[in-house]
Amino acid sequence: MNTTQAHAEEHICQQMRRRAFLNRSGIGLGSAALGSLFGADASRAWGQESPSGMVAGLPGLPHLPPRVKRVIFLCMAGGPSHLETFDYKPKLEEISGQPMPESYTAGQPIAQLQGQELRAQGPLTKFRQYGEGGLYISDYFPWHAKMANEICVIKSLQTEQINHDPAHTFMNTGTALSGRPSMGSWITYGLGVETNQLPGFVVMTSVGGRNPQPIASRQWSAGFLPSKFQGVEFNSTGDPVNYVSPPRGVPLPQQQQIIEAIGTLDRHRLEQVRNPELETRISAYEMAFKMQMSVPDLMDVSDEPKHVLEMYGATPGDGSYASNCLLARRLAERGVRFIHLYHRGWDHHGGLEKYMQICSDLTDRPTYALVTDLKQRGMLDDTLIIWGGEFGRTPMFQGKGGVGRDHHIKGFSMWMAGGGIRGGTSYGNTDELGYYAVENPVHVRDLHATMLHLLGIDHTRFSYPYQGLDSRLTGVLPSRVVKEIIA
């Protein structure tokens, strides 16, 4: 320990008055008792740091050879209509404007159309077939059409929650109960991280479209996992990360001394009580200090060629989905394990034609650019990209400021691309009106199981002890890996 660090610790200790010391000692006894209850499971859960400072994964993981190293989840928050994106229904077009058959809707959960006359609403745009597999893609997505051979559209998704916040919670955690770990937290907990300069799990949001629903930070919470595995939100404008910039008047060397002194005290405490949250605190201080160096480099896109910026349609610093897609590629290059982008604006209860055009204009080209950029750099082979919302939209008309569609959970579309995925294909199907998933239904838990499988994790063997149960991302109900979409 150097002299400066010793003086810093001595100064901190002098500030601890007798009453504060006794108070903290009392808390410490409780913490020690808690630490003894954690036992071996606690040390297993922390995630051991390698000599390079990177957090290693759990012993024994991955269970099988991984097909990908990382996940980029492109969440179209609000629920894009499958009937205006990838699921063409000629029959629905034929009966548009007629009463919706009661055989479809009787007794089914509906969000905002309760007690109203239910009329069929045909697609509001044209569909064409693209790629070697003849994928149906709507005219709202001309850039998706250019990458038809890269994506696998799953047309038979099902979820269990019909309102936005619980549906996001279900998509992110596998349950509608708040306080459970998100996908990114599970994955970084199990596999560790590949960088010690940035968080292993990063979240970014953008806005554009109709009625942008709020996204709560608990959607990327670590839940009952140690807090070090929670997602870190990067701001789209202004300071990329809150409170990371050095305080005014505090030189970097002085700040480093303070962090080292705090870390020394926390490690001393950790040896006594073995509380995982202390290790999280140590990691948070150290990561924040490292991010003061790494984040400006990440956000400085002056090294990006002009043609790359034009491909994304990105104006750095504007907070757009396009800029976030470019940053997602830069994060992936730097070893971030799970990158979650939310674009808020797909809640189209009305004005569907107008707002579908707005949302597709904002997201279609950047999504194509991200897939293409990763492929050109040789990174698509070890990256899994998932695109979709928390649910779909009804085949029935809803009129709020023009033609719209209500929330729908019985059948909707998402797509996957990247390592291990059979591009240029579709899987599953809804009925002729786009209401029920009738062919090869894929539950959200099946999506999670497939994602974990591609990362080399057997979802049936991946759990965490919590409240007397071995909790899993995929829960206790039967889930399956959708092997038919894997190359």
C-alpha positions, 0 to 999 in steps of 0.5 A, a space after each residue: 500500500 503506498 503512502 498516499 493510499 494509507 493517508 486516504 484510509 486514515 482520513 476516512 477512518 477518522 470520520 467514523 465517529 463512535 455512534 456511527 461505528 457502533 451502528 455499523 458494527 450492529 449491522 455487521 453482526 446481522 450481515 455476518 449471520 446472513 453471510 453464513 447462510 449463503 455459504 458456498 452458494 454465495 461464492 459460487 454466485 459472485 462470479 470469480 474474477 480472472 487475473 485480467 479482471 474479467 468475471 468468469 462464468 459458472 463452473 461447468 458452463 457452457 454445457 455444450 459447444 456454443 454457437 454464439 458469444 453474445 446477444 443483441 435483442 432489438 425490442 420494438 416496444 409497444 407491439 408491432 403488428 404481425 399482420 403488417 410486417 411478416 404474416 400475410 393473410 389473404 383470407 383476412 384481406 378478403 373479409 376485411 370490414 365484416 364481423 369477426 367470427 365469434 369462433 375465434 374471439 369468444 372467451 378470449 382475452 382482449 385489452 381494449 376492445 371489450 364490449 365493442 363490435 369486433 370487425 375484421 381488419 385486413 392488412 394495410 399494405 402489400 406483401 411480397 416474397 423475398 429471398 431463397 425461402 420466399 419470405 413474405 415481407 410487407 412494403 413497410 420493410 424494404 430494407 428487411 427485404 434485402 436481408 431476407 436470406 439472413 433472418 428466420 421469421 417465427 410466425 407462431 409466438 405466444 405470450 401470457 400477458 396482454 398489457 405492456 408492462 407485464 408483457 415486457 416483464 414476461 418477455 424479459 424474465 419469463 414471468 409476470 412477477 416483478 423482481 425476477 432476473 432479466 435475460 441479460 442478467 441470467 446470461 452474464 451470471 452464467 457465462 461471465 463477461 468478455 470485457 473488464 472495461 464495459 458492463 457485460 449487459 448494456 441497455 439503450 432506448 430510443 423513441 419515435 412513433 405513437 404513444 411511446 410506452 415507458 420502459 421501467 429500469 427493472 426490466 433489466 434488473 438482476 432480480 435475486 441474482 447478485 446486483 453486479 449482473 444487472 443491465 446498465 442503461 446508456 443514455 442516448 443523448 448527453 452523458 452516456 452514463 449517469 454519474 460516471 464523469 469525474 466530479 468537478 475539481 477532483 483530479 483523476 489521480 485523486 479520484 483513483 486514490 479514493 476508489 482504491 481506499 474504499 475498495 480496500 475497506 470493502 474487501 476487508 469487510 468482505 473477508 468478514 461477512 462474505 456478502 455478495 453485495 459488497 463484491 458488487 459495490 467493489 465492482 461498481 466502483 472499479 467499473 465506473 472508474 474504468 468507464 471514464 476511459 472506455 465510454 468516451 472511446 466507445 461514443 467517439 465514432 470519428 473513426 467510423 468511415 462515412 459509408 458506415 454512418 450512411 449505411 446506418 443513417 446515423 447522426 451520432 449523439 441524436 438519440 436515435 435507433 440508428 445511432 443505437 444500432 451503430 453503438 450496439 455493433 461497437 459494444 459487441 466489438 468490445 466484448 459486451 455479452 448482452 445488448 438490449 435496444 428498445 425502440 418505443 413507439 409501436 403501440 398502434 391502437 390508431 393511426 396504424 398506417 401513419 405510425 407504421 410508416 414512421 416506425 419502419 422509417 426509423 428502424 428498418 434501415 438501421 436494423 439491416 445495417 446492423 446485420 450487414 455490418 456484423 456480417 461484413 466484419 465476420 461477427 454475425 457468425 457468433 452473434 444472435 440477433 432477436 427482433 420483436 415486441 412484447 406481443 402482436 396486434 389483433 386481426 380486428 379493427 380498432 378505431 382511435 384516430 384512424 385504423 388501429 389494432 389492439 394488443 394480441 397474445 395468441 399468435 405473433 411474429 418475431 425473427 432471429 438471425 446470426 450464428 446457428 440460425 437457418 436464415 431465409 426461412 420461416 417457422 410456425 404459422 397462425 390460422 388464416 385470420 392471424 389470430 391463433 398460433 396453430 402450426 408449431 407454436 413457440 412460447 416465450 419460454 421456448 424462445 428463451 430456451 433456444 437463445 440459451 441453447 445457442 449460447 451453450 447453456 442447457 436451460 434445464 440445468 441452469 438455475 439459481 437457488 431462491 426461496 427454496 426453489 431452483 429458479 430458472 429463466 424458463 421456469 418450471 413448465 415444459 419448454 423446448 429448444 426450437 431445433 428446427 430453426 437451427 442450422 
